[in-house]
Amino acid sequence: MKKYFNFQFRKSLWLVSILLFPPLSLSFAEIPKPKIDGFFDSSYNYDFNRPLSGRSNYRLFDSRTNNFLLNVIQINIDGSAREGLGYRGELGFGTDPSAYKAAGTNNIGETPITAAGPSNTAYNFEIQEMYVTYNWTVYPIGVKAGKFESLGGLETIEPMNNFNVSRGFIFTLARPLTYVGAIVGYRTPLFIDFWIGLVNGWDLHVDNNTDKTLLVNVDIGLSENLYGALSFSRGAEQNANNDNKRTSIDTTWYFKPLVNAVLAGQILYGQENGVSRIDENSNGVVDTPFGTAKWYGFNLQAKYDYSKFFSLGTRFEILNDVGGGRTLVPYINAGIIPAGVFRGGVLKNFTITPTFNISNSLLVRTEYRYDWGIEQVFEDSRGNTRAGALPTERSLSSVSLEVIYKF
């Protein structure tokens, strides 16, 4: 107990020192005037399985099928600064904010460190990012504190930054979307930048236990045509539990063989104690006590600009959830998939996305996506993944139309 307390104290002291380190000249730094812009994003999605629930399994932002959606109206308030004090805020309204909402903002009187955890009722409004930065003039050091998007990965919350309309399995199932905390960065004179920090946890406004999650990120810029990053996180993410740790390692790389072509690759490994829902001896009962779940991800994407008006994006992705900790647990807990039926799961998808740049402000995209797995995990038109009924489909095909207007 004493060892644990000392470790937590050292982490807290380290974080406080980061926030208090800026010199006194910070008080006299000129605060940049805000620049305000934003975008509007709307789409239509159709799942050819015609799921009775109206939702496509293992999708997040585009889970609602046969629907016209106001994905998001986002307002950005930007006061970025290369030196001194800076800030940025991103406010979103629509169905996307209800998908990426972080837990713990509904009731200030709640007790978040319980078995139920902090409240996570989905609203159509969310502060996606809101942080301040400080970059020293005489030192190659910077600090970011507040709420910010997670580090690493090929895909982002902002739709126009992605090669495709939908987000992949790795983005929505195997990694966090946002953090609340602080990170400090060091820019080396070579081609490597280091970042390290502490946050509440995965997608949490307030922590669900008394542990903090450690972040480490290394940006590597070998050249203008080859650059990437290595990201690491480790911490306790379960409600009212500091013992079971979740670890994630992610490496992402971009390669530009041509001026108008980009190849991108991502490899991810993760594990978490006490969440595995596998049935190794096939007796129809989940092994107890719950073991360590592990998951592996591979994501390969490409984009080719045929002209300034037209481009084509593609994605091939594999998520191997060995213990069911990322893909099966939510369905088992909800009674959708009976416990003990599955022994882990593999999900794959292939996506192709033609993009039309109508103007500098208007972008129109269409998408065809094919998902498949080794198990029957997709709902059909009879609703056979609900009320304990077994799913009947091993694959899912969908099409999407998206319109983005930037202002």
C-alpha positions in Angstrom: 0.0 0.0 0.0 2.8 2.4 0.9 4.6 1.5 -2.4 1.4 2.3 -4.3 0.9 5.6 -2.5 4.5 6.7 -3.1 4.1 5.8 -6.8 0.9 7.9 -7.1 2.5 10.8 -5.2 5.5 10.8 -7.6 3.2 10.8 -10.6 1.1 13.7 -9.2 4.2 15.7 -8.2 5.6 15.2 -11.7 2.4 16.5 -13.3 2.3 19.5 -11.0 5.9 20.4 -11.8 5.0 20.3 -15.5 2.2 22.8 -15.0 4.2 25.1 -12.8 7.4 25.1 -14.7 6.7 28.0 -17.1 8.9 31.0 -16.2 7.4 34.2 -14.8 7.5 35.8 -18.2 4.4 33.7 -19.0 2.3 36.3 -17.3 3.5 38.9 -19.8 3.1 36.7 -22.9 0.9 38.1 -25.6 -2.2 36.0 -26.0 -3.1 35.3 -29.7 -6.4 36.7 -31.0 -8.8 33.9 -31.8 -9.5 32.7 -35.3 -12.9 31.1 -35.7 -13.8 28.6 -38.4 -15.7 25.3 -38.7 -17.5 22.9 -40.9 -20.8 21.1 -41.5 -20.9 17.3 -42.1 -23.9 15.3 -43.2 -24.3 11.8 -44.5 -26.6 9.0 -45.5 -25.7 5.4 -44.6 -27.3 2.1 -45.8 -26.6 -1.4 -44.5 -27.6 -4.1 -47.0 -28.2 -6.6 -44.1 -31.2 -4.3 -43.1 -30.7 -4.8 -39.4 -34.0 -4.8 -37.5 -32.5 -2.6 -34.8 -31.5 0.1 -37.4 -27.9 -0.1 -36.2 -24.9 -1.7 -37.9 -22.8 -3.9 -35.5 -19.3 -2.7 -34.6 -19.8 0.7 -36.2 -19.8 3.9 -34.2 -20.1 7.2 -36.1 -22.0 5.5 -39.0 -23.9 2.9 -37.0 -27.4 4.2 -37.8 -28.4 2.7 -41.1 -31.0 4.0 -43.6 -30.8 7.4 -42.1 -29.9 10.9 -43.2 -27.7 12.2 -40.4 -26.5 15.6 -39.3 -23.1 14.3 -38.2 -21.8 17.5 -36.8 -21.7 21.2 -37.0 -18.3 22.1 -35.5 -17.0 25.5 -34.4 -13.2 25.9 -33.9 -11.7 28.6 -31.8 -8.0 28.7 -32.6 -5.3 30.8 -30.9 -2.3 28.6 -31.7 1.2 30.0 -31.2 4.6 28.7 -32.1 6.0 30.5 -29.1 4.5 31.5 -25.8 0.9 30.9 -24.8 -1.7 29.4 -27.2 -5.1 27.7 -27.0 -7.6 25.8 -29.1 -11.3 24.8 -28.7 -13.5 22.6 -30.8 -17.3 22.5 -30.1 -19.5 20.0 -31.9 -23.2 19.5 -32.2 -24.8 16.5 -34.0 -24.8 12.7 -33.9 -21.0 12.5 -34.0 -20.6 14.2 -30.6 -22.9 11.6 -29.1 -20.5 9.0 -30.4 -17.3 10.5 -29.1 -18.7 11.9 -25.8 -16.4 11.4 -22.9 -17.8 10.1 -19.6 -18.4 12.2 -16.5 -20.1 15.5 -17.4 -23.7 14.9 -16.7 -24.0 15.4 -12.9 -21.5 17.2 -10.8 -22.8 15.5 -7.7 -22.2 12.0 -8.9 -19.6 9.7 -7.4 -17.6 8.5 -10.5 -15.4 5.9 -8.6 -18.0 3.2 -8.3 -18.7 -0.1 -10.1 -21.0 1.7 -12.5 -18.4 4.4 -13.3 -19.1 8.0 -14.3 -22.2 8.7 -16.2 -22.0 8.5 -20.0 -25.4 9.6 -21.3 -25.0 10.6 -24.9 -26.0 14.1 -25.8 -25.7 15.7 -29.3 -23.2 18.3 -27.9 -19.7 17.8 -26.8 -16.4 19.7 -26.4 -14.2 17.6 -28.6 -11.0 19.5 -27.6 -10.3 22.4 -25.3 -6.7 23.0 -24.3 -4.0 25.5 -23.7 -0.4 25.3 -24.8 2.9 26.9 -23.9 6.0 26.7 -26.0 9.2 28.1 -24.6 11.3 30.5 -26.6 14.7 29.5 -25.3 14.0 25.8 -24.7 12.7 23.2 -27.2 9.9 22.3 -24.8 6.2 22.6 -25.0 3.2 21.8 -22.8 -0.4 21.0 -23.6 -3.1 20.8 -20.9 -6.8 20.2 -21.1 -8.9 17.9 -23.3 -7.3 16.8 -26.6 -7.6 14.0 -29.2 -5.7 10.8 -28.6 -2.2 10.4 -29.9 -1.2 8.2 -32.8 -3.4 6.3 -35.3 -4.4 6.8 -38.9 -7.8 8.2 -38.4 -9.2 11.2 -36.6 -12.5 12.5 -35.2 -12.6 15.3 -37.9 -14.1 13.6 -41.0 -12.2 15.6 -43.7 -8.8 14.4 -42.3 -9.6 10.8 -43.1 -9.3 8.9 -46.4 -12.8 7.4 -46.0 -16.3 8.3 -44.8 -16.5 5.6 -42.1 -13.9 5.0 -39.3 -12.4 1.6 -39.0 -12.5 -1.0 -36.3 -9.2 0.0 -34.8 -10.2 3.6 -34.4 -13.6 2.9 -32.7 -12.9 -0.4 -30.8 -9.2 -0.7 -30.0 -8.0 2.8 -29.0 -9.3 5.9 -27.1 -10.8 9.0 -28.9 -9.9 11.7 -26.4 -8.0 12.4 -23.2 -8.2 14.9 -20.4 -4.8 15.7 -18.8 -1.5 17.2 -19.6 1.5 16.2 -21.8 5.0 17.8 -22.1 7.0 17.6 -25.3 10.7 18.0 -26.2 11.8 18.8 -29.7 15.3 17.4 -30.6 17.6 19.1 -33.1 17.3 15.9 -35.2 14.1 14.4 -36.5 12.5 13.1 -33.3 10.1 14.7 -30.9 9.2 13.2 -27.5 6.0 13.6 -25.6 5.1 12.2 -22.2 2.1 12.9 -20.0 -0.6 11.8 -17.6 -4.4 11.7 -18.3 -7.5 10.5 -16.5 -7.9 7.6 -18.9 -9.6 6.6 -22.1 -12.5 8.9 -23.0 -13.0 10.2 -19.5 -13.8 13.8 -18.4 -13.4 12.6 -14.8 -11.5 9.5 -13.7 -13.3 6.2 -12.9 -10.6 5.1 -10.4 -7.7 6.7 -8.5 -5.0 5.7 -11.0 -3.8 7.8 -13.9 -2.9 6.7 -17.4 0.7 7.2 -18.7 1.2 8.4 -22.2 4.4 8.3 -24.3 4.6 9.4 -27.9 7.6 9.7 -30.2 7.2 11.6 -33.5 9.7 10.6 -36.2 10.2 12.7 -39.3 12.7 11.0 -41.5 11.9 13.2 -44.5 9.0 15.1 -46.0 8.0 11.8 -47.7 8.4 9.4 -44.8 7.3 10.1 -41.3 5.5 8.4 -38.5 5.0 8.0 -34.7 5.2 5.4 -31.9 2.6 5.7 -29.1 2.3 4.0 -25.8 -0.2 4.1 -23.0 -0.7 2.2 -19.8 -3.1 2.6 -16.9 -6.1 1.2 -15.0 -9.3 1.9 -17.1 -11.9 -0.2 -15.2 -14.4 1.3 -12.9 -13.3 1.5 -9.2 -10.3 -0.8 -10.0 -6.7 0.2 -9.9 -5.2 -3.3 -10.3 -6.2 -4.4 -13.8 -4.1 -2.4 -16.3 -4.7 -1.7 -19.9 -1.7 -1.3 -22.2 -1.7 -0.1 -25.8 1.2 0.2 -28.3 0.6 1.8 -31.7 2.9 2.7 -34.6 1.7 4.7 -37.6 3.6 5.6 -40.7 3.0 7.7 -43.8 4.9 7.3 -47.1 4.5 9.6 -50.2 6.0 7.8 -53.2 4.5 10.4 -55.5 3.4 14.0 -55.1 -0.2 13.0 -55.4 -0.1 9.6 -53.6 0.0 8.7 -49.9 0.4 5.2 -48.4 -0.3 4.8 -44.7 0.1 1.9 -42.3 -0.7 1.2 -38.7 0.1 -1.7 -36.4 -1.4 -1.9 -32.9 -1.1 -4.2 -29.9 -3.2 -4.0 -26.7 -4.0 -6.0 -23.6 -6.0 -5.6 -20.5 -6.2 -7.8 -17.3 -9.4 -9.2 -16.1 -11.6 -8.8 -19.1 -11.1 -11.8 -21.3 -14.4 -13.5 -22.2 -13.1 -16.6 -24.0 -14.1 -20.2 -23.6 -10.9 -22.1 -24.2 -12.2 -25.6 -23.3 -15.4 -25.1 -25.4 -17.7 -26.1 -22.6 -20.1 -23.2 -23.2 -19.0 -21.2 -20.2 -16.7 -18.2 -20.1 -13.5 -19.0 -18.2 -13.3 -17.7 -14.7 -11.6 -15.8 -13.3 -11.5 -13.5 -16.4 -8.1 -13.6 -17.9 -6.0 -11.1 -19.8 -7.5 -10.1 -23.1 -5.2 -9.2 -26.0 -5.9 -7.6 -29.3 -3.9 -7.0 -32.5 -4.7 -4.5 -35.3 -3.4 -3.9 -38.8 -4.5 -1.0 -40.9 -3.4 -0.2 -44.4 -4.7 2.8 -46.3 -3.9 4.7 -49.5 -5.1 7.8 -51.2 -4.4 8.9 -54.8 -5.3 12.4 -56.2 -6.1 12.0 -59.8 -6.7 15.8 -60.1 -7.5 18.7 -57.7 -11.1 17.8 -58.1 -11.1 14.0 -57.7 -9.3 11.5 -55.4 -9.7 7.9 -54.4 -9.2 6.5 -50.9 -9.0 2.8 -49.8 -8.6 0.9 -46.6 -7.9 -2.7 -45.6 -8.0 -3.5 -41.9 -7.8 -6.5 -39.5 -8.7 -6.4 -35.8 -7.9 -9.7 -34.0 -9.6 -9.6 -30.6 -8.2 -12.7 -29.0 -10.0 -12.5 -25.7 -13.1 -10.7 -26.8 -12.1 -7.8 -24.5 -12.8 -5.1 -27.1 -15.4 -6.5 -29.4 -17.5 -9.0 -27.4 -17.7 -7.6 -23.9 -20.2 -4.8 -24.6 -22.5 -7.3 -26.4 -22.2 -9.9 -23.7 -22.9 -7.4 -20.9 -26.0 -6.2 -22.8 -27.3 -9.7 -23.2 -27.0 -9.5 -27.0 -24.4 -12.3 -27.4 -24.7 -15.2 -24.8 -21.6 -15.6 -22.6 -19.4 -18.6 -23.5 -20.5 -18.8 -27.2 -17.4 -17.2 -28.7 -13.7 -17.8 -28.3 -12.4 -14.4 -29.5 -13.2 -12.7 -32.8 -11.5 -11.4 -35.9 -13.0 -8.5 -37.8 -11.9 -7.3 -41.2 -13.0 -4.5 -43.6 -12.3 -3.3 -47.1 -13.3 0.2 -48.0 -13.1 2.3 -51.2 -14.0 6.0 -51.2 -14.2 8.3 -54.3 -14.0 11.9 -53.2 -15.1 14.9 -55.2 -13.6 18.3 -54.3 -16.3 20.6 -55.6 -14.5 23.7 -54.3 -12.1 24.7 -51.5 -15.1 24.6 -49.1 -17.3 21.8 -50.5 -16.4 18.1 -50.4 -18.6 15.2 -51.5 -17.7 11.6 -50.9 -19.2 8.2 -51.6 -18.1 4.9 -50.0 -18.5 1.2 -50.3 -17.5 -0.9 -47.3 -17.4 -4.6 -46.8 -17.0 -6.0 -43.2 -16.6 -9.7 -42.4 -15.5 -11.9 -39.5 -14.8 -15.4 -38.5 -17.9 -15.5 -36.3 -21.5 -14.7 -37.0 -21.6 -11.3 -35.3 -23.7 -9.1 -37.6 -27.4 -8.5 -37.3 -29.9 -9.4 -40.0 -33.4 -8.1 -40.9 -34.9 -10.4 -38.3 -32.9 -8.7 -35.5 -31.0 -11.8 -34.6 -28.4 -10.3 -32.3 -30.9 -9.1 -29.7 -32.7 -10.6 -26.7 -30.1 -13.4 -26.5 -30.7 -14.6 -30.1 -27.6 -15.7 -31.9 -26.5 -13.5 -34.8 -26.7 -15.1 -38.3 -24.5 -13.0 -40.6 -20.8 -13.2 -41.0 -20.5 -10.2 -43.2 -21.9 -6.7 -43.7 -22.0 -4.5 -46.8 -22.8 -0.8 -46.7 -22.8 2.3 -48.8 -22.5 6.0 -47.7 -22.8 9.4 -49.1 -21.2 12.3 -47.3 -21.2 16.1 -47.8 -18.8 18.4 -45.9 -18.9 22.2 -46.1 -16.1 24.2 -44.5 -16.6 27.8 -43.4 
